[in-house]
């Protein structure tokens, strides 16, 4: 058994700031299960212990150059610490760890003591709050009661009403529900959904082979049945809220991370600090045996590196090799991961499958056989805390763009999987999907480069909707994507690819002209040094890397400037998704004009707004030449389903520079809307803005504000440089944007995230000259 890397980093730390609780939940693993170490520990964590823990966390983050760490305040019940001690603890954590790395602070509470005073304090220190609730009153009161047997339900519901207020909504991280199969699963789901949580976690009650979970007399897989019922209803509802358990299974089904220690083979990177300063493993181990989580180390005697290197944690980072033989042989092991480590305990060791093994296997098979319809992946619960702030920065922020690109990659993967899920065995595209899946294992960077091309997503969305060019090319286009990725990776593959209107297109690579075929298919063979396409009696051989037109071959050209390469996309059949029509294949002179204009525009962008140049370098993938409309003015467009693609009419360098920045702002906003709701509800809101004659909906106004603020900033800089005519343009865009900000604010239709974005843009503009 491999122990894993000795110096693996920990990124999540649970601080048991208070070890007593105001409830007496009979399923609580801290007080009611095997480990009873709470009895010998002080009730709360002293300032000395907390500061020592903070020092160890900061030291660990600095040693491993961690970009961020999470600290979760836990118990017992952390709110029993009281507001004064809580403030001191939060201030110490921010003061000690904040200068070293980005610190995320969270809290898990039963909610009973949550008040406006506490919410204000948690908002001041930006603390995410998770609340435990097992369903409606009857379901919740099965376990979550006070010591005198009284219900806690009303107090928790009151706490949730506080967290739903616009002032505090951003604090709420979600609901945690422990499953009890005696409760009706759909009723529990509906009662949780009624609280409008940002996320729901369903947890199986802690149990081991020594103390198995309660099951009905009929036995069987009651927990799988309960969760299947919830999953089916959630799926039928269109996945209205993230559910960590189901999202984890869907992610691992596609080879992605699990995002939880309950499932999958993600390495464990968590440690616990008890009230007396003792380092412990995950506290779920308290259900196994007395002393199970202990490490024998304290924050006063041992650094976090020693904890990370301990044999116990090393085993839990060893992936499949750390599982029992039965688990390693199981076909769903990559999704199950053996289940929660604590649930594998029996006969004095953990070399067992989970005590919920049969339930997990049944649930995984059911989810795999019944995937939800693909929808834009909503990542609100995992939204980086500072993403809105970074995106609102007038100077631009390439870190935020990388985060958006990561989210877009996840969305495209989900869409591709959605197309593949609809394929019959041996149907068009099945071989392409199989090749793409294999390539993703062998050459993931090549697959990612092709998959994030803006018009791959545009195809997938249309294909799933049965509209446009996506439907015309159909699922067989998966073969074109796979062939393009293989060409990028230099990997041999042979696939059947669709030909439409005599054109066979490989995204990011180029187009083969096959007028004899019309609408049909051709065989594409990617091999060392060449690309070979065969359709009937016609064979086209293209040397790998051929970047000039040759008979029957039109490569995708690139626009190259200082430190940036963008595809000049005049061949992709799915690029025609903008509000103006795209031009056809450019001749050499036309392509040369675009190259000259782009190079000059890039110099202007890097000179005037270098932060936006960094963003474009990180996120701009393709530039689509548009056909000019009748009035002859410069025009540009961004398509909702094509992040990283900008379309524009041919224009001078100065105008192109502004158009690129302006349209990429729209592209960023589209990507943000994929992962974060910015506008409340769906009621129409007609807002009059300066740049359009017709009243606009709130989302469109927010789009315009975000884009026009960037344009105003460019003209502000040009005004400072005394460029002729710049001041009038600056004032026009500034006034348009400021008036729209006021109108949108008065409409009161934004979510907390949308309000924060609007407020930060307004704050940046407030420093500009009038």
N, C-alpha and C positions, 0 to 999 in steps of 0.2 A: 504494500500500500504506500503510495507516494504521499509524503506529508505536505506537499505544496511549498511555495516560497516562504522562507523563514521571515522575510521582511515585508510581507504583504501589509498593505495599509488598511486601517480601519477608517471608515467615513461616517459612521453613525454611532452616536453615544447616547445611551438612555441613562438619565440621572434620576435616581429615586429620591426626589427632594422631600417627600413625606411618606412614611411607611405605614401609616394608619389610614382608615377609610371611614366615612360617615354612613356607608351602606354595608349591608351584610349579605352580599350575593353568595348564594350557596354553591355557585359553580366557579368561584374565584380561585385561581391556581395559587395566588399569593398566600391566602390564609387557610384555605380548605383542603389543600393537596399535601403531598408528601413532605416537601421542604417547609420547615417551620422556623427558618432562621430569622424571620421578622421579629420573633419574640425577644431575641437578645440584642436587637439593634435599637438605636435611639429613634424617637418618633420622627424627627426631621433632620435634614442635612444642615450642619452648621456652616456659617460663612467660611470657616477655615477649610472644611472639607470641600466645599464648592469651589473655592479659589484654587485649591490644589488640583482638583479635577480639571478646572479650566486651564490651568498651566500645563497639565499633561496633554490635553487635547491640542492646545496651541503648539506645544513642542512637537507633537506628532505631525500636525499639519505642516509645520515648517520643515521638518526632516524629510517628509515625502512630497513636499511642494504640492499639497492638495489644493485644487481650485476651490473646493467648498467642503464643509462638513455639516452634518445635521446633529443637533442636540435636542433630544426629546425629554421633556419634563414629565415624570411618571410617578407612580406610587404603588400601593395606596392611592390616595387622592391628592394630587398636587395642589389643589386650591385650598386645602387645609393649612398650607404654609402661611396663608394670610397675605394681605396686600403689601404690607411693609416688608416682610421677609422676601416675598416674591419680587418686589422691585429691586431689592438689593441683589438678589440672585441674577436677575436679568441684566442689570447694569454691569455686574462683574463678568458675566459671560460675554457681553458685547465689548467690554473694555479690554479683556484679555485675549479673546480669540479673534475679534473683529479685525484688528490690524494685520493679522497673519493670513487669513483666508476669508472667503465669503461664508458667513455663518447663517444657517437656517435653523431657527428655533421652533419647535413644535411642542404640543402638550396634548396628552390624552386624559380626559376628565369624564366623570359621570354626570357633570353638568349641574348638580344640585345647588352648588354655591355660586354659580356664575351670575354675575351682576353687572350693571352698567359700570360700576367702579372698576371691577376686574377687566371688563372689556376695554375700557379706556386705557388701562395699564398695558394690556396685551397688545393693543393697537400701537401704543407708544413704542414698544420694543419689537413690533412686527412678529408676533408669535402666532403660528398656525394652530388652530384648535380642533381636535377630534373629539367627538362626543359618543359615548356608549348608549345604545338604545336597542332593545330586542324586539321592537314592534309596537303595536297598540297597547292599551292599558293591560288587557288580560295577558297578552304574550310577555310583556315586559315584567309584569308582576310575578311571573312564575319564579323568577330568580332575583331581580334587582329590587330588593326591598330594604327598608330600614330595619334596625335590630328589633324593633317592636312589631315587625311584620307589616308596617304601613307602606303604602304604595309610594314610589318615587316618581311616577310617571308625570304628574302635573308639573313638578319642579323641572324635570328635564325638558318637557315641551316648552315651558316658559323660557328656559335657557336657549332653546333653538329659535324661538321667536326673536330673542335678542340678536342672535347671530345672523338672522335673515335681514335685519335692518341694513339699509345701504351703508351706514357708517361702519358697520362691523362685518359685513358680508365677506370681505376679502380675507378675514381671519379664519373663516370656517373651512376646515380641510375635509370634513366628511363624517359619516356615521359608521360606527362599528357595531355589528349585530352578531351575537353568538347564537348559533342555530340550536333550536330545540324542536325535534321532529314531532312533538305533541302539538305544536302550533301549526295553524294552516299556513302553508308557504306563501300563497298568493296574498292572503290577508296581511301577512308580515311585510311582504314586498310593497304592497300598496300603502300601508301605513308609513313605511319609511319614505317612500316616494312623495307622499303628501307633505313631508317636511321640507321639500325642495333642497335636498342636500347636494353639494358639489360632487360627492362620491359616496359609494356604499362599500363597506367591507363585510363579507360574511365569513365568520370564523367557526370552525368545528370546535365543539367543546373539548378541552384538553383531557386526554386519556392515554393510557398505555396498555400493553398486553397484560400487565399486572392488575390494572384497574380499568377495564374496558368501558367504553361509553355505554350509556343506557340505550337499549333498543327495545322496540315493541316485542311482544311475545312471539310474533311470527318471524322474528329475526330478519334475515335478508339484508338488503342494502338500503335501509330506510333513509340514510343521509344523502345517498345519491338520488333517490326518488324525490326527496324534498328539494334539493338544489336543482334537479332537472326541471321541476315545476316552475321554480323561480326563473331559471334560464329561459325556458320556453316563453314565459310571459314577457320577460325583458326583451327577448328577441322579437316577439310579435309587436311590442310597443315601439320598436325602432331604436332600442338602446338609448333611452332618454337620459340616462345618467351613467357615468363610468361605474362599473362594478369590478373591483380589483381581481377577484377570483376568476371571473369569466374573461376579463381582458387579459389576464395572465395566461389562461389556457389558449386563447386565440393567438396571443403573441408567440408562445412557445410552439404552437402548431406550425407556424411559419418559420421556425428557427430563430425567433427573436428572444429577448430576455424575459424572465418571468416577473421581475420587479418585486418579488416577495420571497421570504425564506420558507413560505408554506409549500411552494411548488418549484419545479424546475431545478436546474443545476447551477444557478448563479452562485458565485462564491459568497460566503457569509462575511460581512465586513462590519459587524456590530459588536459592541461591548457595553456592559452595564456597570454603573457605579452606584453602590448602595449608600444608604444614609451615613454609614460609618466610614465610607471611603474605600470599601473593599471592591476590587474589580471582580465582576462575574461575567459568565457567558449569558446568552439570551435567557431572560427570566422564565420563559415557557418551560425550561428544564426543571423548574420547581415541582412540576407534576410527576417527575420520574422517581426520584428518591431524595431523601434528606441529604443536602449538601451537593446535589448534582450540578448546580451552576457554578460552584466555587472554583476559584483559580489559586487561592492561597496568596494572592497579591493585593496590594492596596495602592492608592494614588500617591501615598507618601513614600512607599518603598520601591515601586516599580513603574517604569514608563509604559506608555501604551504599546510600544514596540514589543515588550516582553509578553504582553497579553496576546497580541496578534501572533506571536511565534509559539504560543503554547500548543502542546499536542492536540488538545481538545478542539481549538479553533482551526488548527491546521487540517485536521481530519474533515472538518465541515467546509473547507475550501478545496478539497481534493476531488470534487465532482463525482463522476460515476464510480471511480475506483474506491470511494469511501462508502459505497452502498453494499448491502448484502448481495450474495450471489443471485438470489431470487429476483431482486430488483434489477440487477444488471442485465438479466436475461429478458426482462419484461419489454414488450414492444412499445409501451408508452412511457418508458423511463425518462426520456428527455423532457416530457411535459410534467410528469409527476415528481421526478427527482427523489423518489422515496418518501415523499410527504414530509411534514414537519419533523425535525430531528427528534424532538421529545416524544413524539407519538410512536417512535420505533422501539421504545424501551421495553424490555422484558427479560426475565431470567438473568438479571444482572448485567445486561449489555444492550447495545443499540444495533446489533447486527440482525435486524429484522426489517421487513417492510412496515409501513405505517399500520397502526391498528385499524385505520380507515382504508386499507389497501383496496378492498373490493369496491367500496363506494367511490374512491377516486378513479379507479379504472373505468367503472361504468359511466361516471360523469364525463370523463375525458373522451371516451368513445362517442357518447351522445353529442357533445359539443362539436367534435370533429365531423360527425355525420350530419350535423344540422348547423352549419355556420350561418351567422347573420348576414343579411344583405349588406354589401359594402356601403359604408357611409363615410363622409369625411371624419377622420380620426380626431376625436375631441380629447385634448390633453390638459384641460383646465386644471385638474387636480395635480398634475406634474409640472405646471407652468413655472419656470424659474422665477423666483421672487422678484428679480430686478429686470425681467425682460421688458415690461412696459416702460420702465424708466430708461432703459438703454435705447429702445426704439423711439422714445420721445426726444432723445438728445439731438439738438439741432446740428451738432457737429458730425453726427453719424456714429455708428458703433458696429464694427465687424464681428464682435462676439455675438451680438444679437442676431446678425445674419446667419452665422454658423448654426445657431440654435433653431432658427427658422428652417434652414436647409435640412437639419436633422429631422425635424417634424415633417417636412415635405417628403423626405425619403421614406419615412414610415407610412405616410398616406399613399404614396405611389405603390409601395410594396403591398399594402392592403388592397388597392385597386387591382393590381396584377393578379393577386390571389383570388379576388372576386371574379375576374374573367376566367381564370383557370378552373375555379370551382364549378363553373357552368359547362365545362367541356365533357362531352361523352368520351368514354374510353376509345382511344384511337381516332377521335374526331380531329377536325382541323385545329391546329394549335397545340394538341396534346404533346407531340414530340418537341415542339418549341418550348413548352413549359418545362418538360423534363430536362431539356438541355439547359434552360435558364437556371433551374434549380441546382443542377450539377455545377454550372459555371459559378454560381453564387458561393459554392463551397471552395472551388479552386481559385477563382479570381474575383473576389467580392468587390474590389475597387473598380474593375472594368464594368461589372454589372451596375454598380452605383452610378458610374459616369454616364452610362446610357439611360438608366432609369430616371435620373433627375433631369434629363433633357425636357424642357417645358412641354413639348408636344407629344411626349409619351403619355403623360397624364391626360392631356386633351383627348388622345385616342381612347384611353381606357374609360374615361367618363362617358364619352359618346358610345363606345361599344356596349357598356353596361346599360345605357339608356336606350339603345337601339336607334340612334339618330346619327346624322351627319356622316363624315368620313370614317368615324370610328366603327359605325355599323357597316359601312361599305367595305372596309378592310376586314372586319370581323375578328374573331379570336385567333385566326391564323397569323395575325400580325405579331403574336408572341414569338413566332419563328423568326421574324425580321429583327425583333429586339434581341433575341438570343444570338443570332448571327452577327449582329453589330457588336455585342459584348465579346463574342469569341474573336472577332477581328481585332478589337481593341486589345484583348489579352494575348493574341497570337496563339490561340488554341484551335485545334482542328475540330470541325464539326460539319455535319451534312444535314440540311433541313429543307423542307418544302415551305416556300414563302409566297404570299399572295402577290399577284400582279394586277394592278388596276389602271385602266386606260393606257395600257402599254408601258407602265412604269413600275419598277420594283424598287422600293425605297428601304434602305437600312438606316435607321435613325442615327444621327451624328456622323455617319460614314459617307453616304452618297446615294445616287440613284442610277440604276441600270435601265436603259431604254430598250423595251421589247415590244415595238408596235405590232409585231405579228401576233402576239398573244392576246392583246386587248385586255379582257378580264379573265384571269385564270391563275395559274400557279407556275412556279419555276423552282428548280432545285438549286440551292445555294451551298457550295462547298467552300468552307474556309480552311485554308491550309497554310503551311509555312511559305511565306513569300507571295501569296496570291489569293485572290478571291475568284472563284469560278462559278458562273451562273449558266444553267442549262435549261432550255425550254424547247422541247421538240428537237428540231434540227439546228437550232441556234445555240451557240456556246459563246459566252463572253468571258474573257479572262482579264482580270484587273490586277496589276501588280500591287501588292500591299503598300499603302502609303502614297499611291498615285494621287497627286493633288492638283492635277490639271485635266481639263476635258480631253478625253480621247474618244474614238468612235464608241458609241453606246454607253459611255460612262460620264457622269456628272458628279464629281466629288463635292462634298459639303465644304465650302470655303471657310476660312477663318479670318477674322479681323484681329490683327495683332498690334498692340501698342505697348508702351513701357509697363511691363509687369502684368499685362492682362491679355487674355485671349478669349474672344467671343465668336461664336459661329455666325456667319452671314447666312441666315437660313432662307434660301429661295427655292428649296426643293422638297421640304417635308410636306406631305399631303395634308397633315393635320395642323399646319400653321395658319390656315385660313379660318381662324376662329376669332379674329378681331373685328371691330365694327366697320372697318374699311377693308376692301379686298386686297390681298397680297399680290405683288407683281409675280410674273413668271420668272423663269431662269434668266438671270442677268447675263449680258454679254461681257467680255473681258473689260471693255472700257467702263461699263457701268459698275462692275465689281471694283475696279481700280478707283473710281470716284468715291465709292463708299469707304474704301480702305483709307484714302487720303483724308476724308472728312472725319472718320472715326479717330484716326491718329491725332488730328488737330483738336477735336473735341475732347479727347482724353487729356491732352495737355492742359486745356482750359479747366477741366474738372479738377485735376490734381493741383492746379495752381489756386483756384478760387475756393473750392470746398474739398480739401484732401480727405476729410472724414467720409464724405460720400463716395469718393474714389475707392477707399478701402471697402466700403459696403458693396459697391458694384463689382469690385474684384472678387469678392467672396460669393456673390449671389447671381450676377448677370450671366446668363448662359447663351442667349441667342438674340440676334437683332434681325427682325423681319422687315424687308423693304415693302412699303405699301404703295398702292396706286394712288396718285393724287386725285382729290375730288375736284369738282368744277371750279371752285373759287380760287384754287391755286395756293392757299396758305399752307404753312407747315402743319402737319397733323401727326398725332401719335396715339398709340393705344396699348392697353394691357388687357389680357384675357383672364377672366376669373380662374380658369382651370389650367393656367400655364405660368406658374411661378418661375421667374427668372427669364421670361421672354418679353422683349419690348419690340413693338412694331412702330415704324415711323416712315414718313415720306422723305425723299431725298431733300436735303437742305444744307445750309451753310454750317460751319463748325460751331459757331457761337450758339446758334439755335439748337443744334443737335445736342450740345452739352446740356442745355436746360431741359430738353425733352427727355434725355436719358435719366437725369436725376428725378424729374417730375414723374415719369412713368414707373420708375423703380420704386418710388414711394407708394404708388398704387399697388405694385406687386407685393411689397412688404405688407401692406394693409390686408390684401387678400390672404396672404399666408397667416397673418395673425388671426384673422377671422376663422381660419380653419381650426384653430386650437383654443380660441378664447372668445366668448360672447361679449360683444361691446355694446350692443343695443338690446334693451329689454323688450320682450314680447314681439308681436307681429302687427300691432295696430298701426295703420298708416299715419305718417306725420309729414305734412307738406310744409317745408321750410323754404323761404325765399332766400336765394343767395345771389351775390353780385355777378358771378360768372355764368349764370344760366337764367334764361327768362322764365322757365317753368319751375313751380315748387318742387322740392326734392325730398325724398325720404331721408330719415335720420342717418342711415348707414351711408348713403351716397354723400351726405353733407360732411360726415366725419372723414370719408375718403378724400373729399375735396379740400378740407381744412389741412389734412396731413400733407397732401401733395403741394398745395399752394403756399403753405408756410415755407417749404423747402425752396420753392421758386422765389418767393419774396426774399429769402435769405441770400440767394445768389445775386439778386438785383441790389440788395442792400450793400453787398461787398463791392459790386460794380459802381454803386453810387459813391462809396468811400474812395474809390480809385478815380472818381471824376470822369467816368465814361459818359459820353454824350447820350442824353435821353434816358439814362439809367434811373434817375431819381423819380421820374413820372411813372415808370413801370413798377419800381419798388413800391411807391405809395399805393398804386392801384391794387397790387397783390396783397400788400399788408392790410389795406382797408377792407378788401373783400374777405380776407381770412379772419380778421378781428371781428367784423360784423357777424360772420357765420358762427364763430365761437360763441358769441353772446346769444344768438338765436337758438343754437343747439342746446346750450346750457339751460336756457329758459324752458325749452321743451320738456326737460326732465325725463328723458327716455333712455339714458345710458346706464349700463351696468357699472358697478364700482370700477372695473378695469377700464371701461370706456371713459368714465368720468376722470379717472386718474390720467389717462392719456391726454384728454382734452385740457385738463388743468396744467399739465406739464408743458404742452405746446404753448398755451397762453402765457405761462410763466417765462418761457424762453423769449417770446415776442415782446414781453413787457420791457425788456432791456434795450430794445431797438429804438432808434431815433424816430420821432413822429414827424 
